[in-house]
Amino acid sequence: MLDQIVSVVSDALYSYILIILLIAGGLYFTFRTKFAQFRLFGAQIRAVTEKPKGDKSVSSFQALMVSTASRVGTGNIIGVSTALCIGGFGSVFWMWVIAIIGSASAFVESTLAQIYKKNGADGCYGGPAYYIEAALKCRPLAVVFSVFLILTYGFGFNMLASYNLQSTFSSYSFYDAKITPWIIGGIVAVIVCWCLIGGGKRVIKATSFLVPVMGVAYIIVALVIVFINITSLPEVFTTIFTEAFDTEAIFGGFGGSCVMYGIKRGLFSNEAGVGSAPNASASAEVSHPAKQGLVQVLSVFIDTILVCSATAFMCMCSGVQPSEELSGAPYIQAALQTTLGDFGPIFITIAMILFAFTTLLGNLFYVDKCIIYIMKKQPGKLFMLIYHIIASVVILIGAGLSADLLWNISDILMGGMTLINMPVIFILGKYAVRALKNYEQQRKAGTDPVFHAADIGLPHDVDCWK
């Protein structure tokens, strides 16, 4: 009954409300920024390679890796597989659409996080909770958003990541459905707990090293598989676009359509407009807020256009037909085994271990920031120890629960964050647009853009940029 109730709520949320909100918001910001996600690609590359002023400062690249750690995670592998098996090949197209349109929303929310960020003893910090309170003067709404984020990332996403990780072992002979998930979940929980107790800097260092390595390796293997099956690529593209616009299939059962699953899994993967990435964006030391906004546009591109597409193409080119029974890890492992033999399932298992690990750490980085916001201070050592133990126990529990229940819980919680964040950035988006114009004016003048709040007529008090 719990599964059914959660499923109905999830379908209602994504069938109407979020689709309208995300697409309308993304299109609005795309036009307001004059298609910044396309025309400023060079500026995105420059911004991500820029070094911070101090040795101890968090760079744009490090902030990108923390946000990418939670984006380029198990959703890019298991999430895409689930979309293909249940929503069909057309869901890939709708993943692309929500990423391309949503990247404009990602620019706005991350630029706002930079504008309204705070100065702290260990560097800058901020996020939606801070720009909600500073600009809208509504701390209760900011607290509600923070609670949603804690539930989404500390519980929903981390339980799902733990389940997806252990599910990749289901194809091995030693796997026992009653025991193995708990053993794997326990091992992962202990490792994550040890890493968390080491402090936030360890999170940044771990993700900065692992995300690029695993991402490049994963894409290379995907390209190899596509190249081996290159003759089937035209048919793959034809199927994607044909199924994406199959109106009878879409409107005949929208809850399980390619549009629904494309948007669900696309949003889960790139999180554009959800309000998560701004928490990492605010920590970067940059000379202009628009720089970090452009970096987050690049992050959405890396996540969906590269990694999600890599997963989809290597599965679709393999010739293995998706089905609801193969949904999740089994479909990807079957696809890779068909092309690469026994190496395929082993590679996916290793990739999932790395993806899931960085996802878990990146998610808890966000949770830390929201706990600090709610308490208005850095919690004491005892509180943090208890919190880290609870977070680790949650990871253990997630490994043994139902996949459908975990997906739907995560979708609902993520939807709650989006329902708060998107209207807020609608209201405050004009300041991000002004910041972009200020950035471009300075670039055209041949100078390295430097920002002051007065330059855009910001009416709110801010810690930085005075």
Order of alpha helices (4+ residues) and beta strands (2+ residues): alpha-alpha-alpha-alpha-alpha-alpha-alpha-beta-beta-alpha-alpha-alpha-alpha-alpha-alpha-alpha-alpha-alpha-alpha-alpha-alpha-alpha-alpha-alpha
